[in-house]
Amino acid sequence: MVVLFIALFTMACQQTETQIVFTNDTSIERIDEPVVISRSDLEKQTGEISTRFVPMLVAENGMVIPSQVDDINGDAHGTNYFYWLTFPPTHKPALQYRW
């Protein structure tokens, strides 16, 4: 029974990650730029995301980027993920989605 619990706990703790690269191809810093990513667009890159999880966007330095989850269609599941991101000029940060 202990082995089964450990196996189930390990499976529950496994994370899925997807790298997303944002690009600021301008010569100006973009401060607090609003970014909205739809669940359907994210799932095109990652495959289906369980409705039990909310994807976290993690910066290159390991910090979790605060987000807002919007339920546009009222089905009690996130439809869009909203972020405020700052991009230095000509920067291409590679951020990780984890859930």
Residue frames as a rotation matrix with the C-alpha (Angstrom) as fourth column:
MET 1
0.565 0.825 0.000 0.00
0.825 -0.565 0.000 0.00
0.000 0.000 -1.000 0.00
VAL 2
0.396 -0.513 -0.762 2.88
0.150 -0.782 0.605 2.38
-0.906 -0.353 -0.233 0.74
VAL 3
-0.664 -0.672 0.329 4.44
0.400 0.053 0.915 1.67
-0.632 0.739 0.234 -2.65
LEU 4
-0.116 0.717 0.688 1.14
0.978 -0.037 0.205 2.42
0.172 0.696 -0.697 -4.39
PHE 5
0.763 0.383 -0.521 0.81
0.524 -0.838 0.151 5.72
-0.378 -0.388 -0.840 -2.52
ILE 6
-0.061 -0.878 -0.475 4.37
0.076 -0.479 0.875 6.71
-0.995 0.018 0.096 -3.50
ALA 7
-0.693 -0.169 0.700 3.72
0.664 0.226 0.712 5.81
-0.279 0.959 -0.044 -7.13
LEU 8
0.289 0.882 0.372 0.47
0.938 -0.339 0.076 7.79
0.194 0.327 -0.925 -7.23
PHE 9
0.662 -0.117 -0.740 2.10
0.310 -0.856 0.413 10.75
-0.682 -0.503 -0.531 -5.48
THR 10
-0.446 -0.894 -0.051 4.99
0.231 -0.170 0.958 10.70
-0.865 0.415 0.282 -7.97
MET 11
-0.485 0.331 0.809 2.60
0.871 0.103 0.480 10.59
0.075 0.938 -0.338 -10.92
ALA 12
0.609 0.786 -0.112 0.55
0.793 -0.603 0.080 13.45
-0.005 -0.137 -0.990 -9.48
CYS 13
0.492 -0.484 -0.724 3.67
0.172 -0.761 0.626 15.58
-0.853 -0.433 -0.291 -9.00
GLN 14
-0.342 -0.641 0.687 4.98
0.825 0.146 0.547 15.18
-0.451 0.753 0.479 -12.53
GLN 15
0.130 0.320 -0.938 5.01
-0.099 -0.937 -0.334 18.47
-0.987 0.136 -0.090 -14.40
THR 16
0.338 -0.017 0.941 4.57
0.922 0.207 -0.327 19.15
-0.189 0.978 0.086 -18.04
GLU 17
-0.015 -0.421 -0.907 6.58
0.136 -0.899 0.415 21.97
-0.991 -0.117 0.071 -19.60
THR 18
0.467 0.086 0.880 6.45
0.884 -0.017 -0.468 23.84
-0.025 0.996 -0.084 -22.89
GLN 19
-0.456 -0.685 -0.569 8.85
0.577 -0.714 0.397 26.57
-0.678 -0.147 0.720 -23.92
ILE 20
0.631 0.618 0.468 7.42
0.774 -0.457 -0.439 29.70
-0.057 0.639 -0.767 -25.51
VAL 21
-0.538 -0.836 -0.107 9.58
0.796 -0.546 0.262 32.43
-0.278 0.055 0.959 -27.01
PHE 22
0.703 0.662 -0.260 8.28
0.564 -0.741 -0.363 35.99
-0.433 0.109 -0.895 -27.01
THR 23
-0.252 -0.816 0.520 9.95
0.968 -0.217 0.128 38.47
0.008 0.536 0.844 -29.34
ASN 24
0.638 0.275 -0.719 10.39
0.255 -0.957 -0.140 42.22
-0.726 -0.094 -0.681 -29.05
ASP 25
0.065 -0.619 0.783 11.73
0.984 0.169 0.052 43.08
-0.164 0.767 0.620 -32.49
THR 26
0.820 0.202 0.535 11.58
0.307 -0.945 -0.113 46.83
0.482 0.257 -0.837 -31.85
SER 27
-0.246 -0.962 0.116 14.34
0.471 -0.223 -0.853 49.11
0.847 -0.155 0.509 -30.64
ILE 28
-0.257 0.211 0.943 12.30
-0.695 -0.719 -0.028 50.30
0.672 -0.662 0.331 -27.67
GLU 29
-0.999 -0.029 -0.041 11.62
0.011 0.659 -0.752 48.68
0.049 -0.751 -0.658 -24.30
ARG 30
-0.197 0.979 -0.051 8.07
-0.228 0.005 0.974 47.43
0.953 0.204 0.222 -24.00
ILE 31
-0.956 -0.183 0.230 7.09
-0.238 0.018 -0.971 47.94
0.174 -0.983 -0.061 -20.37
ASP 32
-0.593 0.749 0.295 4.11
-0.115 0.284 -0.952 46.11
-0.797 -0.598 -0.082 -18.89
GLU 33
-0.699 0.303 -0.647 2.95
-0.685 -0.026 0.728 44.91
0.204 0.952 0.226 -22.28
PRO 34
0.072 0.779 0.623 -0.43
-0.747 0.456 -0.484 43.13
-0.661 -0.430 0.615 -22.01
VAL 35
-0.753 -0.305 -0.584 -0.27
-0.609 0.660 0.440 39.58
0.251 0.686 -0.683 -23.35
VAL 36
0.178 0.843 0.507 -3.28
-0.806 0.421 -0.417 37.30
-0.565 -0.335 0.754 -23.74
ILE 37
-0.815 -0.377 -0.439 -2.87
-0.553 0.731 0.399 33.66
0.170 0.569 -0.805 -24.70
SER 38
0.257 0.966 -0.007 -5.96
-0.944 0.253 0.210 31.58
0.205 -0.048 0.978 -25.33
ARG 39
0.045 -0.158 0.986 -6.17
-0.538 0.828 0.158 28.08
-0.842 -0.538 -0.048 -23.93
SER 40
0.850 0.337 0.405 -6.98
0.123 0.621 -0.774 26.77
-0.512 0.708 0.486 -27.42
ASP 41
0.745 -0.648 -0.158 -3.85
-0.470 -0.341 -0.814 28.41
0.474 0.681 -0.559 -28.92
LEU 42
-0.059 -0.779 0.625 -1.71
-0.987 0.139 0.080 27.04
-0.149 -0.612 -0.777 -26.10
GLU 43
0.283 0.241 0.928 -3.18
-0.288 0.945 -0.157 23.56
-0.915 -0.223 0.337 -26.58
LYS 44
0.975 -0.014 -0.223 -2.22
-0.217 0.167 -0.962 23.68
0.050 0.986 0.159 -30.28
GLN 45
0.192 -0.981 -0.022 1.39
-0.749 -0.133 -0.649 23.72
0.634 0.141 -0.760 -29.09
THR 46
-0.538 -0.476 0.696 1.11
-0.843 0.312 -0.438 21.45
-0.009 -0.822 -0.569 -26.04
GLY 47
-0.640 0.495 -0.588 -1.77
0.261 0.859 0.440 19.10
0.723 0.128 -0.679 -26.64
GLU 48
0.368 0.923 0.114 -4.77
0.163 -0.185 0.969 19.01
0.916 -0.338 -0.218 -24.32
ILE 49
-0.779 -0.502 0.375 -4.33
-0.241 -0.312 -0.919 20.64
0.579 -0.806 0.122 -20.92
SER 50
-0.418 0.629 -0.656 -6.35
0.805 0.591 0.054 19.07
0.422 -0.505 -0.753 -18.14
THR 51
0.185 0.580 0.794 -8.99
0.033 -0.811 0.584 21.39
0.982 -0.082 -0.169 -16.73
ARG 52
0.797 0.040 -0.602 -7.65
0.580 0.221 0.784 20.44
0.165 -0.974 0.153 -13.29
PHE 53
-0.076 -0.942 -0.327 -4.52
0.911 -0.199 0.360 22.49
-0.404 -0.270 0.874 -13.94
VAL 54
0.965 0.179 -0.189 -3.76
0.100 -0.925 -0.367 26.15
-0.241 0.335 -0.911 -14.54
PRO 55
0.422 -0.863 0.278 -0.58
0.798 0.208 -0.566 26.64
0.430 0.461 0.776 -16.56
MET 56
0.677 -0.343 -0.651 2.08
0.273 -0.705 0.655 28.78
-0.683 -0.621 -0.384 -14.88
LEU 57
0.786 -0.506 0.355 4.34
0.224 -0.302 -0.927 30.99
0.576 0.808 -0.125 -16.98
VAL 58
0.711 -0.619 -0.334 7.88
0.463 0.054 0.885 30.87
-0.530 -0.784 0.325 -15.57
ALA 59
0.872 -0.420 -0.252 10.55
-0.489 -0.772 -0.405 33.45
-0.025 0.476 -0.879 -16.45
GLU 60
0.477 -0.785 -0.395 14.13
-0.076 0.411 -0.908 32.66
0.875 0.464 0.137 -17.39
ASN 61
-0.472 -0.684 0.557 15.21
-0.595 -0.219 -0.773 33.38
0.651 -0.696 -0.303 -13.81
GLY 62
-0.786 0.179 -0.592 12.72
0.387 0.889 -0.245 30.84
0.483 -0.422 -0.767 -12.40
MET 63
-0.850 0.507 -0.142 10.18
-0.183 -0.536 -0.824 33.37
-0.494 -0.675 0.549 -11.12
VAL 64
-0.380 0.827 0.415 6.51
0.904 0.428 -0.025 32.60
-0.199 0.365 -0.909 -11.72
ILE 65
-0.964 0.097 0.247 4.89
0.012 -0.914 0.407 35.44
0.265 0.395 0.880 -13.68
PRO 66
-0.601 0.798 -0.046 1.59
0.008 -0.051 -0.999 36.55
-0.799 -0.601 0.024 -12.11
SER 67
-0.946 0.320 0.062 -1.38
0.100 0.104 0.990 35.82
0.310 0.942 -0.131 -14.30
GLN 68
-0.398 0.911 0.105 -5.11
-0.669 -0.210 -0.713 36.19
-0.628 -0.354 0.693 -14.55
VAL 69
-0.928 0.208 0.310 -7.29
0.341 0.811 0.475 33.37
-0.152 0.547 -0.823 -15.82
ASP 70
-0.546 0.776 -0.315 -10.42
-0.763 -0.616 -0.196 34.46
-0.347 0.134 0.928 -17.67
ASP 71
-0.675 0.474 0.565 -13.44
0.474 0.866 -0.160 32.20
-0.565 0.160 -0.809 -18.18
ILE 72
-0.879 0.251 -0.404 -15.00
-0.438 -0.760 0.480 33.83
-0.187 0.599 0.779 -21.24
ASN 73
-0.526 0.687 -0.502 -17.59
-0.358 0.357 0.863 31.15
0.772 0.633 0.058 -22.02
GLY 74
-0.035 0.571 0.820 -18.72
-0.979 -0.185 0.087 30.46
0.202 -0.800 0.565 -18.43
ASP 75
0.536 0.239 -0.810 -17.82
-0.257 0.960 0.113 26.76
0.804 0.148 0.576 -18.34
ALA 76
0.928 -0.188 0.322 -15.78
-0.325 0.015 0.946 27.14
-0.182 -0.982 -0.047 -15.10
HIS 77
0.415 -0.852 0.318 -12.50
0.790 0.511 0.339 26.48
-0.451 0.111 0.886 -16.96
GLY 78
-0.056 -0.540 -0.840 -9.89
-0.003 -0.841 0.541 28.99
-0.998 0.033 0.045 -18.04
THR 79
0.802 0.354 0.482 -10.41
0.493 0.063 -0.867 30.27
-0.337 0.933 -0.124 -21.56
ASN 80
0.583 -0.628 0.515 -7.61
0.132 -0.552 -0.823 32.89
0.802 0.548 -0.239 -21.69
TYR 81
0.369 -0.583 -0.723 -4.46
0.906 0.052 0.420 33.60
-0.207 -0.811 0.548 -19.69
PHE 82
0.814 0.001 0.581 -3.53
0.193 -0.944 -0.269 37.25
0.547 0.331 -0.769 -19.21
TYR 83
0.251 -0.826 -0.505 -0.05
0.943 0.090 0.321 38.59
-0.220 -0.557 0.801 -18.34
TRP 84
0.969 -0.226 -0.102 1.81
-0.241 -0.954 -0.176 41.89
-0.057 0.195 -0.979 -18.09
LEU 85
0.522 -0.833 0.182 5.31
0.802 0.552 0.228 41.37
-0.290 0.027 0.957 -19.52
THR 86
0.722 -0.420 -0.550 8.27
-0.406 -0.901 0.155 43.70
-0.561 0.111 -0.820 -19.95
PHE 87
0.672 -0.488 0.557 10.60
0.713 0.630 -0.309 43.18
-0.200 0.605 0.771 -22.90
PRO 88
0.027 -0.738 -0.674 13.93
0.016 -0.674 0.739 44.97
-1.000 -0.031 -0.007 -23.36
PRO 89
0.433 0.096 -0.896 14.70
-0.818 -0.376 -0.435 46.09
-0.379 0.922 -0.084 -26.94
THR 90
0.164 -0.299 -0.940 15.35
-0.804 0.512 -0.303 43.22
0.572 0.805 -0.157 -29.38
HIS 91
-0.625 -0.346 0.700 14.94
-0.738 0.555 -0.385 40.67
-0.255 -0.757 -0.602 -26.59
LYS 92
0.011 0.596 -0.803 13.62
-0.605 0.643 0.470 37.14
0.796 0.481 0.368 -27.11
PRO 93
-0.441 -0.173 0.881 12.86
-0.877 0.293 -0.382 35.69
-0.191 -0.940 -0.281 -23.68
ALA 94
-0.409 0.290 -0.865 12.23
-0.217 0.890 0.401 31.95
0.886 0.351 -0.301 -23.62
LEU 95
-0.364 0.392 0.845 9.58
-0.931 -0.133 -0.340 31.39
-0.021 -0.911 0.413 -20.99
GLN 96
-0.939 0.022 -0.342 8.31
0.004 0.998 0.055 28.06
0.343 0.050 -0.938 -19.75
TYR 97
0.098 0.964 0.246 4.71
-0.862 -0.041 0.505 27.00
0.497 -0.261 0.827 -19.30
ARG 98
-0.911 -0.320 -0.260 4.38
-0.140 0.833 -0.534 24.46
0.388 -0.450 -0.804 -16.50
TRP 99
0.052 0.923 0.381 1.37
-0.947 -0.076 0.313 22.64
0.318 -0.377 0.870 -15.16
